Amino acid sequence: MSTLPSGDRRVDFSGWQRQYYQIDGAVVAVHQAGEGTPVMYLHGGGTWHGLGFASGLMDRHKVYLPHHPGFGLSEDNASINSVSDCVDHYAKLLDTLGLERVHLIGSSLGGRIAAEFAARYPDRVTKLVLAAPAGLTVPEHPLPDLSAIPPQDFPSYLVNDMQVLLPFLPNGPDEEFMSMRAREGGAVMRLLSQSGLDNPNMAEQLQHIDAPTLIIWGRLDRMLPVGQAASWKNNIFGAQVKVVEDAGHLPLDESAEARQALLEFLG
């Protein structure tokens, strides 16, 4: 086994139990806390901006926060080269954890993974929450050209209130932080190498989701336009949409209103 990544120093995991599991020969990290109905959260393209939003779930739920292979504290896995591979990985992780069904939450890239998982394994998802999910092509609401965003401006595309992210950003040059971002950026590119950020079959796949679904989006999202929310709703039978007025791309991190909507939906 290779040396496990050290992870981001600024992320506070106090109160969480960290467990490691071997899936297909690679070790993955899963943080766990709370008691009750199982909830699994699938993060987006980075693990650096904290997990504080999940603390409100612990009173009523057993919360599982895994790191995707190649992200955060999980090892790289050479066999995972697409979102589809990652979906299969999470089916194996649920088996390893002894979880037959979970409430599933996904944010951004994690929202795409969660949606594809719920479509492929509908009997394993009790309720589904998608926070500004990626993966659906909506021509009238296109994505920005991410390659044109200067690195120093990227955090402003994630939140409306930068105070949310400042505790997790370095004050100056930080080689370890940048190394982690480069590693996770490479992992994102591997997952998207076959289809790109959007899945050309996503609209069809979404129609196979039968779990009650809540879609949460920040009105001020600069990464994935809030106008895409209606297309997600129209492709998932019975889905609800909650638009948060003063939040950006990370509504669960940034908005108490979004977190309350999540709690009420799962409760």
C-alpha positions as CSV (number, residue, x, y, z in Angstrom):
1,M,0.0,0.0,0.0
2,S,1.3,3.4,-0.8
3,T,1.6,6.2,1.7
4,L,-1.7,7.8,2.5
5,P,-2.1,11.5,1.7
6,S,-1.8,13.8,4.7
7,G,-4.9,15.9,3.8
8,D,-5.5,19.6,4.3
9,R,-4.4,21.0,7.7
10,R,-7.1,23.6,7.9
11,V,-10.1,21.2,7.7
12,D,-11.4,20.5,11.2
13,F,-12.3,16.8,11.6
14,S,-12.8,17.0,15.4
15,G,-15.9,15.1,16.4
16,W,-15.6,12.7,13.4
17,Q,-14.3,9.2,13.5
18,R,-12.0,8.5,10.5
19,Q,-12.0,5.0,9.1
20,Y,-10.1,3.5,6.1
21,Y,-11.4,0.8,3.8
22,Q,-9.8,-1.0,0.9
23,I,-11.8,-0.9,-2.3
24,D,-10.4,-2.6,-5.4
25,G,-6.9,-2.5,-3.9
26,A,-6.9,1.2,-3.0
27,V,-7.6,2.7,0.4
28,V,-10.4,5.2,0.8
29,A,-11.0,7.5,3.8
30,V,-14.5,7.8,5.3
31,H,-15.4,10.2,8.1
32,Q,-18.3,9.1,10.3
33,A,-20.4,10.8,13.0
34,G,-23.8,10.8,14.6
35,E,-26.5,8.1,15.0
36,G,-29.6,7.3,13.1
37,T,-30.7,6.9,9.5
38,P,-27.6,6.7,7.3
39,V,-26.7,9.7,5.2
40,M,-23.8,9.8,2.7
41,Y,-22.4,13.0,1.3
42,L,-20.4,13.1,-1.9
43,H,-18.1,16.1,-2.2
44,G,-17.3,18.2,-5.3
45,G,-14.0,18.8,-6.9
46,G,-12.1,19.6,-3.7
47,T,-11.9,18.6,-0.1
48,W,-10.3,21.8,1.3
49,H,-13.3,23.9,2.3
50,G,-14.5,22.1,5.4
51,L,-17.4,19.9,6.4
52,G,-19.0,22.1,9.1
53,F,-22.3,22.1,7.2
54,A,-22.8,18.4,8.1
55,S,-22.8,19.0,11.8
56,G,-26.5,19.7,11.9
57,L,-27.3,16.3,10.5
58,M,-25.7,14.3,13.4
59,D,-28.6,14.5,15.8
60,R,-30.8,12.4,13.6
61,H,-28.5,10.7,11.2
62,K,-25.3,8.6,10.9
63,V,-23.3,10.7,8.5
64,Y,-20.7,9.2,6.2
65,L,-18.3,11.6,4.4
66,P,-16.0,9.7,2.1
67,H,-13.3,11.2,0.0
68,H,-13.4,10.1,-3.7
69,P,-10.4,8.0,-4.8
70,G,-7.6,10.5,-5.6
71,F,-9.0,13.2,-3.4
72,G,-8.2,14.3,0.1
73,L,-7.2,11.4,2.4
74,S,-8.0,8.7,-0.1
75,E,-5.4,6.9,-2.3
76,D,-5.4,7.2,-6.0
77,N,-7.1,4.3,-7.8
78,A,-5.8,3.6,-11.3
79,S,-9.0,1.7,-12.2
80,I,-11.3,4.7,-11.7
81,N,-11.1,6.8,-14.9
82,S,-14.7,8.0,-15.2
83,V,-17.8,9.1,-13.3
84,S,-19.3,5.8,-14.1
85,D,-16.3,4.0,-12.5
86,C,-16.8,6.2,-9.4
87,V,-20.5,5.3,-9.2
88,D,-19.5,1.6,-9.2
89,H,-16.9,2.4,-6.5
90,Y,-19.6,3.8,-4.2
91,A,-21.8,0.7,-4.7
92,K,-18.8,-1.3,-3.4
93,L,-18.2,1.1,-0.6
94,L,-21.9,0.8,0.6
95,D,-21.4,-3.0,0.5
96,T,-18.2,-2.7,2.6
97,L,-20.0,-0.4,5.1
98,G,-22.9,-2.8,5.3
99,L,-25.3,-0.2,4.1
100,E,-28.2,-1.3,2.0
101,R,-29.8,2.1,1.5
102,V,-28.8,5.7,2.3
103,H,-30.0,9.2,2.0
104,L,-27.5,10.5,-0.6
105,I,-26.3,14.1,-0.9
106,G,-24.0,15.3,-3.7
107,S,-22.5,18.7,-4.4
108,S,-21.3,19.9,-7.8
109,L,-19.2,17.1,-9.2
110,G,-20.5,15.0,-6.3
111,G,-24.0,15.9,-7.4
112,R,-23.4,14.3,-10.8
113,I,-22.0,11.2,-9.1
114,A,-24.9,11.0,-6.7
115,A,-27.5,11.5,-9.5
116,E,-25.9,8.8,-11.7
117,F,-25.7,6.5,-8.7
118,A,-29.4,7.1,-7.9
119,A,-30.3,6.3,-11.5
120,R,-28.2,3.1,-11.7
121,Y,-29.0,1.9,-8.1
122,P,-32.5,3.2,-7.3
123,D,-33.1,0.6,-4.7
124,R,-30.1,1.9,-2.6
125,V,-31.2,5.6,-2.3
126,T,-34.0,6.5,0.1
127,K,-33.8,10.3,-0.5
128,L,-31.6,12.3,-2.9
129,V,-30.3,15.8,-2.4
130,L,-28.4,17.6,-5.2
131,A,-26.6,20.8,-4.4
132,A,-25.8,22.7,-7.7
133,P,-25.1,19.4,-9.5
134,A,-22.9,19.2,-12.5
135,G,-23.5,17.0,-15.5
136,L,-26.6,18.2,-17.4
137,T,-26.2,20.2,-20.6
138,V,-28.5,23.2,-20.7
139,P,-27.6,25.2,-23.8
140,E,-29.5,28.3,-22.7
141,H,-27.6,28.4,-19.4
142,P,-24.0,27.5,-20.3
143,L,-21.1,27.2,-18.0
144,P,-18.4,29.8,-17.8
145,D,-15.0,29.1,-19.5
146,L,-13.3,27.7,-16.5
147,S,-9.9,27.8,-18.2
148,A,-10.2,31.6,-18.4
149,I,-10.6,32.0,-14.7
150,P,-7.4,33.2,-13.0
151,P,-6.5,30.9,-10.1
152,Q,-6.7,33.7,-7.6
153,D,-10.3,34.4,-8.7
154,F,-11.5,30.8,-8.5
155,P,-12.7,30.9,-4.9
156,S,-15.1,33.8,-5.8
157,Y,-16.8,31.5,-8.2
158,L,-17.6,29.2,-5.3
159,V,-19.3,31.5,-2.8
160,N,-20.9,34.9,-2.6
161,D,-19.5,35.6,0.8
162,M,-15.7,35.1,0.8
163,Q,-15.7,35.0,4.6
164,V,-17.0,31.4,4.3
165,L,-13.8,30.3,2.6
166,L,-11.1,32.5,4.2
167,P,-10.4,30.1,7.1
168,F,-9.5,27.4,4.6
169,L,-7.3,29.5,2.3
170,P,-3.5,30.0,2.8
171,N,-2.4,33.5,3.8
172,G,0.6,33.3,1.5
173,P,2.6,30.8,-0.6
174,D,1.7,27.2,0.6
175,E,3.4,24.4,-1.4
176,E,1.4,21.7,0.4
177,F,-1.9,23.4,-0.3
178,M,-1.1,23.8,-3.9
179,S,0.1,20.3,-4.2
180,M,-3.2,19.0,-2.9
181,R,-5.1,21.2,-5.3
182,A,-3.0,19.9,-8.2
183,R,-3.6,16.3,-7.1
184,E,-7.4,16.8,-6.8
185,G,-7.5,18.8,-10.1
186,G,-5.8,15.8,-11.8
187,A,-8.4,13.5,-10.2
188,V,-11.2,15.6,-11.5
189,M,-9.8,15.5,-15.0
190,R,-9.5,11.7,-14.9
191,L,-13.2,11.4,-13.9
192,L,-14.2,13.7,-16.7
193,S,-11.8,12.3,-19.3
194,Q,-14.5,10.3,-21.1
195,S,-17.5,12.7,-21.2
196,G,-16.3,16.1,-20.0
197,L,-18.1,18.0,-17.3
198,D,-21.5,17.2,-18.8
199,N,-22.9,13.7,-19.4
200,P,-24.5,13.5,-22.8
201,N,-26.9,10.9,-21.5
202,M,-27.7,12.6,-18.3
203,A,-31.3,13.7,-19.1
204,E,-32.2,10.1,-20.0
205,Q,-30.5,8.7,-16.9
206,L,-32.2,11.2,-14.6
207,Q,-35.6,9.8,-15.6
208,H,-34.6,6.5,-13.9
209,I,-34.4,8.2,-10.5
210,D,-37.3,7.3,-8.3
211,A,-36.1,8.6,-4.9
212,P,-37.7,11.8,-3.5
213,T,-35.3,14.5,-4.7
214,L,-34.4,18.0,-3.5
215,I,-32.4,20.2,-5.7
216,I,-30.7,23.2,-3.9
217,W,-29.0,26.0,-5.9
218,G,-27.5,29.4,-5.0
219,R,-29.1,32.3,-6.9
220,L,-25.6,33.8,-7.3
221,D,-23.8,30.7,-8.5
222,R,-21.1,31.8,-10.9
223,M,-19.9,28.2,-11.6
224,L,-23.1,26.5,-12.6
225,P,-25.9,28.9,-13.5
226,V,-29.0,28.6,-11.4
227,G,-31.1,28.6,-14.6
228,Q,-30.1,24.9,-14.9
229,A,-32.1,24.0,-11.9
230,A,-35.4,23.9,-13.9
231,S,-33.9,21.3,-16.3
232,W,-32.9,19.1,-13.5
233,K,-36.3,19.3,-12.0
234,N,-38.0,18.6,-15.3
235,N,-36.0,15.4,-15.8
236,I,-36.4,13.9,-12.2
237,F,-40.0,13.0,-11.5
238,G,-41.4,14.8,-8.5
239,A,-38.2,16.7,-7.7
240,Q,-38.4,19.9,-5.6
241,V,-36.2,22.9,-6.1
242,K,-34.9,25.3,-3.4
243,V,-33.2,28.4,-4.6
244,V,-31.2,30.3,-2.0
245,E,-31.0,34.0,-2.8
246,D,-27.7,35.0,-1.3
247,A,-25.5,32.0,-1.9
248,G,-23.1,30.9,-4.6
249,H,-22.0,27.5,-5.8
250,L,-21.6,26.0,-2.3
251,P,-25.0,26.7,-0.8
252,L,-24.7,24.0,1.9
253,D,-21.4,25.6,3.1
254,E,-22.6,29.2,2.8
255,S,-26.3,29.3,3.6
256,A,-28.2,28.4,6.9
257,E,-31.4,28.5,4.8
258,A,-30.0,25.8,2.5
259,R,-28.9,23.6,5.5
260,Q,-32.4,24.0,7.1
261,A,-34.0,23.0,3.8
262,L,-31.8,19.9,3.8
263,L,-32.7,19.0,7.4
264,E,-36.4,19.4,6.8
265,F,-36.3,17.3,3.6
266,L,-34.3,14.4,5.2
267,G,-36.3,14.7,8.5
